[in-house]
Amino acid sequence: KEPETNFVGLDFYHKGIRKVITRINKLQIKNIRIIYGDAREKIPLYFKEDDLNRIYINFPDPWPKKRHYKRRLIKPPFVDMITGKLISDGEIHVATDSEPYALEILEFFEAHSQLKNKLGSGVFRGSRGELPRSKYENNFINAGDKIYYLDFIKHS
């Protein structure tokens, strides 16, 4: 749908990466690249400051047990890092099915001085609109689970 835009996917699940690469090759899509690894390590290596227009974080592992919270991807240092990679007026979009994690993410993003919730403070989007859904997103929705969508914009 956007042949003039370059896309980079990043994940540490090798089986999923292989499936995506197979599909990209089958469809002969030329504007997608895939990076294997931890986003906390790979984003600083591959992207400069003010390099990205949009960042999508789809269903990060909520690590629901309290002793595992330290493993969560989205924490203030990560928010700082990805915000720095965004251009002015760049956007961050997050989707999660975990309400506690969604509230924590909302708090971290709203506390960042350069980020503004596109819908207003404390507000989640009801749906993704025209964006395609992942297999997991469809599974959550079909099971009746609520999805929490966040849309933030970077201002200077």
VEXKOLDO-546713 format. One record per residue: residue in three letters; x, y, z of N, C-alpha, C in turn. Coordinates in Angstrom, 1 decimal. Layout:
<sites>
   type   n.east   n.north     n.up   ca.east   ca.north    ca.up   c.east   c.north     c.up
    ALA        X         Y        Z         X          Y        Z        X         Y        Z
...
</sites>
This chain:
<sites>
   type   n.east   n.north     n.up   ca.east   ca.north    ca.up   c.east   c.north     c.up
    LYS      0.8      -1.2      0.0       0.0        0.0      0.0      0.8       1.3      0.0
    GLU      2.1       1.2      0.5       3.0        2.3      0.5      4.3       2.0     -0.1
    PRO      4.4       1.8     -1.4       5.7        1.4     -2.0      6.8       2.5     -1.9
    GLU      6.4       3.7     -1.6       7.5        4.8     -1.5      8.0       4.9     -0.1
    THR      7.5       4.1      0.8       7.9        4.1      2.2      8.7       2.9      2.5
    ASN      9.8       3.0      3.3      10.6        1.9      3.7     10.1       1.4      5.1
    PHE     10.1       0.1      5.2       9.6       -0.5      6.5     10.7      -1.4      7.0
    VAL     10.9      -1.3      8.4      11.8       -2.2      9.0     11.1      -2.9     10.1
    GLY     11.1      -4.3     10.1      10.5       -5.1     11.2     11.6      -5.6     12.1
    LEU     11.2      -5.6     13.3      12.3       -6.1     14.3     11.6      -7.0     15.3
    ASP     12.2      -8.2     15.5      11.7       -9.2     16.4     12.8     -10.1     16.8
    PHE     12.6     -10.8     18.0      13.6      -11.7     18.4     13.0     -13.2     18.3
    TYR     11.9     -13.4     17.7      11.3      -14.7     17.5     11.7     -15.2     16.2
    HIS     12.7     -16.0     16.1      13.3      -16.4     14.8     12.3     -17.1     13.9
    LYS     11.4     -17.9     14.4      10.4      -18.6     13.6      9.5     -17.6     12.9
    GLY      9.0     -16.6     13.6       8.2      -15.6     13.1      8.9     -14.8     12.0
    ILE     10.2     -14.5     12.3      11.0      -13.8     11.3     11.1     -14.6     10.0
    ARG     11.4     -15.9     10.1      11.4      -16.7      8.9     10.2     -16.7      8.1
    LYS      9.0     -16.7      8.8       7.7      -16.7      8.1      7.6     -15.4      7.3
    VAL      7.9     -14.3      8.0       7.8      -12.9      7.4      8.7     -12.9      6.1
    ILE      9.9     -13.3      6.3      10.9      -13.3      5.1     10.3     -14.1      4.0
    THR      9.8     -15.3      4.2       9.2      -16.1      3.2      8.1     -15.4      2.5
    ARG      7.2     -14.7      3.3       6.1      -14.0      2.7      6.5     -12.8      1.9
    ILE      7.5     -12.0      2.4       8.1      -10.9      1.6      8.6     -11.4      0.3
    ASN      9.4     -12.5      0.3       9.9      -13.0     -0.9      8.8     -13.5     -1.9
    LYS      7.8     -14.1     -1.4       6.7      -14.6     -2.2      6.0     -13.5     -2.9
    LEU      5.8     -12.4     -2.1       5.0      -11.3     -2.6      5.9     -10.3     -3.4
    GLN      7.2     -10.5     -3.4       8.2       -9.7     -4.0      8.2      -8.2     -3.6
    ILE      8.1      -8.0     -2.3       8.0       -6.7     -1.7      9.4      -6.2     -1.5
    LYS      9.8      -5.1     -2.0      11.1       -4.6     -2.0     11.5      -3.5     -1.0
    ASN     10.4      -3.0     -0.3      10.7       -1.9      0.7     10.6      -2.3      2.1
    ILE     10.9      -3.6      2.4      10.8       -4.1      3.8     12.1      -4.8      4.1
    ARG     12.6      -4.5      5.3      13.8       -5.1      5.8     13.5      -5.7      7.2
    ILE     14.1      -6.8      7.6      13.9       -7.4      8.8     15.2      -7.5      9.7
    ILE     15.0      -7.2     11.0      16.1       -7.2     11.9     15.8      -8.3     13.0
    TYR     16.7      -9.2     13.2      16.5      -10.2     14.3     17.2      -9.7     15.5
    GLY     16.5      -9.6     16.7      17.2       -9.3     17.9     16.3      -8.5     18.8
    ASP     16.9      -8.1     19.9      16.2       -7.3     21.0     16.2      -5.8     20.5
    ALA     15.0      -5.3     20.5      14.8       -3.9     20.1     15.7      -2.9     20.9
    ARG     15.9      -3.2     22.2      16.7       -2.3     23.1     18.1      -2.2     22.6
    GLU     18.6      -3.3     22.0      20.0       -3.3     21.5     20.1      -2.9     20.0
    LYS     19.1      -3.3     19.2      19.2       -3.2     17.7     18.8      -1.7     17.3
    ILE     17.9      -1.1     17.9      17.4        0.2     17.4     18.6       1.2     17.5
    PRO     19.3       1.3     18.6      20.5        2.2     18.7     21.5       1.9     17.6
    LEU     21.7       0.6     17.3      22.7        0.3     16.3     22.3       0.6     14.8
    TYR     21.0       0.5     14.5      20.6        0.7     13.1     20.0       2.1     12.8
    PHE     19.6       2.8     13.8      19.0        4.1     13.5     19.6       5.3     14.2
    LYS     19.7       6.4     13.5      20.3        7.6     14.0     19.2       8.4     14.7
    GLU     19.6       9.5     15.4      18.6       10.4     15.9     17.8      11.0     14.8
    ASP     16.5      11.3     15.0      15.6       11.9     14.0     15.6      11.1     12.7
    ASP     15.6       9.8     12.8      15.7        8.9     11.6     14.4       8.3     11.2
    LEU     13.4       8.2     12.1      12.2        7.4     11.9     10.9       8.3     11.9
    ASN     10.0       8.0     11.0       8.8        8.7     10.9      7.7       8.1     11.9
    ARG      7.7       6.8     11.9       6.7        6.1     12.8      7.3       4.9     13.4
    ILE      6.8       4.6     14.6       7.2        3.3     15.3      5.9       2.7     15.7
    TYR      5.9       1.4     15.4       4.7        0.5     15.8      5.3      -0.5     16.8
    ILE      4.7      -0.6     17.9       5.0       -1.6     18.9      3.8      -2.5     19.1
    ASN      3.8      -3.7     18.6       2.6       -4.5     18.6      2.7      -5.6     19.6
    PHE      1.9      -5.6     20.6       1.7       -6.6     21.6      3.0      -7.0     22.2
    PRO      3.7      -6.1     22.8       5.0       -6.4     23.6      4.6      -7.4     24.7
    ASP      5.4      -8.3     25.0       5.2       -9.3     26.1      4.9      -8.5     27.4
    PRO      3.8      -8.7     28.0       3.5       -7.9     29.3      4.2      -8.5     30.5
    TRP      4.8      -9.6     30.4       5.5      -10.3     31.6      4.6     -10.0     32.8
    PRO      3.5     -10.6     32.9       2.5      -10.3     34.0      2.9     -10.5     35.4
    LYS      3.9     -11.5     35.6       4.3      -11.8     37.0      5.2     -10.6     37.5
    LYS      4.9     -10.2     38.7       5.7       -9.1     39.3      7.2      -9.3     39.2
    ARG      7.7     -10.5     39.4       9.1      -10.7     39.4      9.7     -10.6     38.0
    HIS      8.8     -10.6     37.0       9.3      -10.5     35.6      9.1      -9.1     35.0
    TYR      8.6      -8.1     35.8       8.4       -6.8     35.3      9.7      -6.2     34.7
    LYS     10.8      -6.5     35.2      12.1       -6.0     34.7     12.3      -6.4     33.3
    ARG     11.7      -7.4     32.8      11.9       -7.9     31.4     11.0      -7.1     30.4
    ARG     10.1      -6.3     30.9       9.2       -5.5     30.0     10.0      -4.6     29.1
    LEU      9.6      -4.6     27.8      10.3       -3.7     26.8     10.1      -2.3     27.1
    ILE      8.9      -1.9     27.3       8.6       -0.4     27.4      8.7       0.1     28.9
    LYS      9.8       0.8     29.1      10.1        1.4     30.3     10.7       2.8     30.0
    PRO     10.8       3.7     30.9      11.3        5.1     30.6     12.6       5.1     29.8
    PRO     13.6       4.3     30.0      14.8        4.4     29.2     14.6       4.1     27.7
    PHE     13.7       3.1     27.5      13.3        2.7     26.1     12.5       3.8     25.5
    VAL     11.6       4.4     26.2      10.8        5.5     25.7     11.7       6.6     25.3
    ASP     12.7       7.0     26.1      13.6        8.0     25.8     14.4       7.7     24.5
    MET     14.8       6.5     24.4      15.6        6.1     23.2     14.8       6.1     21.9
    ILE     13.6       5.6     21.9      12.8        5.6     20.7     12.3       7.0     20.3
    THR     12.1       7.8     21.3      11.6        9.2     21.0     12.8       9.9     20.3
    GLY     14.0       9.7     20.7      15.1       10.3     20.1     15.3       9.9     18.6
    LYS     14.9       8.7     18.3      15.0        8.2     16.9     13.9       8.8     16.0
    LEU     12.9       9.3     16.6      11.8        9.9     15.8     12.1      11.3     15.3
    ILE     11.6      11.6     14.1      11.6       13.0     13.6     10.6      13.8     14.4
    SER     10.7      15.1     14.3       9.7       16.0     14.9      8.4      15.7     14.2
    ASP      7.3      15.6     14.9       6.0       15.1     14.5      5.9      13.7     14.1
    GLY      7.0      12.9     14.5       6.9       11.5     14.3      6.0      10.8     15.3
    GLU      5.5       9.6     14.9       4.5        9.0     15.7      4.9       7.7     16.3
    ILE      4.4       7.3     17.5       4.5        6.0     18.1      3.2       5.5     18.3
    HIS      3.0       4.2     17.8       1.7        3.5     18.0      2.0       2.2     18.7
    VAL      1.2       2.0     19.8       1.3        0.8     20.6      0.0       0.1     20.7
    ALA      0.0      -1.2     20.6      -1.2       -2.1     20.9     -0.8      -3.1     21.9
    THR     -1.7      -3.3     22.9      -1.5       -4.4     23.8     -2.9      -4.9     24.3
    ASP     -3.0      -6.1     24.7      -4.2       -6.6     25.3     -4.2      -6.7     26.8
    SER     -3.1      -6.2     27.4      -2.9       -6.2     28.8     -3.2      -4.9     29.4
    GLU     -4.3      -4.8     30.1      -4.7       -3.5     30.7     -3.7      -2.9     31.7
    PRO     -3.1      -3.7     32.6      -2.1       -3.2     33.5     -0.9      -2.6     32.8
    TYR     -0.5      -3.4     31.8       0.7       -2.9     31.0      0.3      -1.7     30.2
    ALA     -0.9      -1.6     29.6      -1.3       -0.5     28.8     -1.3       0.8     29.7
    LEU     -1.8       0.7     30.9      -1.8        1.8     31.8     -0.4       2.3     32.2
    GLU      0.5       1.3     32.4       1.9        1.6     32.7      2.6       2.3     31.5
    ILE      2.3       1.8     30.3       2.9        2.4     29.0      2.3       3.8     28.9
    LEU      1.0       4.0     29.1       0.4        5.3     29.0      1.1       6.3     29.9
    GLU      1.3       5.8     31.2       2.0        6.7     32.2      3.4       7.1     31.7
    PHE      4.2       6.1     31.2       5.6        6.4     30.8      5.6       7.4     29.6
    PHE      4.7       7.2     28.6       4.7        8.0     27.4      4.2       9.4     27.8
    GLU      3.2       9.5     28.6       2.6       10.8     29.0      3.6      11.6     29.9
    ALA      4.5      10.9     30.5       5.5       11.6     31.4      6.7      12.1     30.6
    HIS      6.8      11.7     29.3       7.9       12.1     28.5      7.6      13.5     27.9
    SER      8.6      14.4     28.1       8.4       15.8     27.8      8.2      16.1     26.3
    GLN      8.6      15.2     25.4       8.5       15.4     24.0      7.3      14.6     23.3
    LEU      6.6      13.9     24.1       5.5       13.1     23.6      4.1      13.6     24.0
    LYS      3.2      13.6     23.1       1.9       14.0     23.4      0.9      13.0     22.9
    ASN     -0.1      12.6     23.7      -1.1       11.7     23.4     -2.0      12.3     22.3
    LYS     -2.1      11.7     21.1      -2.9       12.3     20.0     -4.3      12.5     20.4
    LEU     -4.9      11.7     21.3      -6.3       11.8     21.6     -6.6      12.5     22.9
    GLY     -5.6      13.0     23.6      -5.7       13.7     24.8     -5.3      12.8     26.0
    SER     -4.9      13.5     27.1      -4.3       12.8     28.2     -5.2      11.7     28.7
    GLY     -4.6      10.5     28.9      -5.3        9.4     29.5     -6.2       8.6     28.5
    VAL     -6.2       8.9     27.3      -7.1        8.4     26.3     -6.5       7.3     25.4
    PHE     -7.2       6.2     25.3      -6.8        5.1     24.4     -7.7       5.1     23.2
    ARG     -7.1       4.8     22.0      -7.9        4.7     20.8     -8.7       3.4     20.9
    GLY     -9.9       3.4     20.3     -10.8        2.3     20.3    -10.5       1.2     19.3
    SER     -9.8       1.6     18.2      -9.4        0.6     17.1     -8.3       1.2     16.4
    ARG     -7.7       0.4     15.5      -6.6        0.8     14.7     -7.0       1.5     13.4
    GLY     -8.3       1.5     13.1      -8.8        2.1     11.9     -8.4       1.3     10.7
    GLU     -7.7       1.9      9.7      -7.4        1.3      8.5     -6.1       0.4      8.5
    LEU     -5.4       0.4      9.6      -4.2       -0.4      9.7     -4.5      -1.9      9.7
    PRO     -3.7      -2.7      9.0      -4.0       -4.1      9.0     -3.8      -4.7     10.4
    ARG     -4.5      -5.8     10.7      -4.4       -6.5     12.0     -3.5      -7.7     11.9
    SER     -2.8      -7.9     13.0      -2.0       -9.1     13.0     -2.9     -10.3     13.3
    LYS     -2.3     -11.5     13.1      -3.0      -12.8     13.4     -3.4     -12.8     14.9
    TYR     -2.5     -12.3     15.8      -2.7      -12.3     17.2     -3.8     -11.3     17.6
    GLU     -3.7     -10.1     16.9      -4.7       -9.1     17.2     -6.1      -9.7     16.9
    ASN     -6.3     -10.3     15.7      -7.5      -10.9     15.3     -8.0     -12.0     16.4
    ASN     -7.0     -12.8     16.8      -7.4      -13.8     17.8     -7.9     -13.1     19.1
    PHE     -7.2     -12.1     19.6      -7.6      -11.4     20.8     -9.0     -10.8     20.6
    ILE     -9.3     -10.2     19.5     -10.6       -9.5     19.2    -11.7     -10.6     19.1
    ASN    -11.4     -11.7     18.4     -12.4      -12.7     18.2    -12.7     -13.4     19.5
    ALA    -11.7     -13.4     20.5     -12.0      -14.0     21.8    -12.7     -13.0     22.7
    GLY    -13.0     -11.8     22.2     -13.7      -10.8     23.0    -12.8     -10.0     24.0
    ASP    -11.5     -10.1     23.8     -10.5       -9.4     24.6    -10.5      -7.9     24.1
    LYS    -10.3      -7.0     25.1     -10.1       -5.6     24.7     -8.7      -5.3     24.3
    ILE     -8.5      -4.6     23.3      -7.2       -4.2     22.9     -7.0      -2.7     23.2
    TYR     -5.9      -2.3     23.8      -5.6       -1.0     24.2     -4.6      -0.4     23.1
    TYR     -5.1       0.6     22.4      -4.2        1.3     21.4     -3.8       2.7     21.9
    LEU     -2.5       3.0     21.7      -2.0        4.3     22.1     -1.4       4.9     20.9
    ASP     -1.6       6.2     20.7      -1.0        7.0     19.6     -0.4       8.3     20.2
    PHE      0.9       8.4     20.0       1.6        9.5     20.5      2.4      10.2     19.4
    ILE      2.6      11.5     19.5       3.3       12.3     18.5      4.4      13.0     19.2
    LYS      5.6      13.1     18.6       6.7       13.8     19.1      6.7      15.2     18.7
    HIS      6.8      16.1     19.7       6.9       17.5     19.4      8.2      18.0     20.0
    SER      8.7      19.1     19.4      10.0       19.6     19.8      9.9      20.5     20.9
</sites>
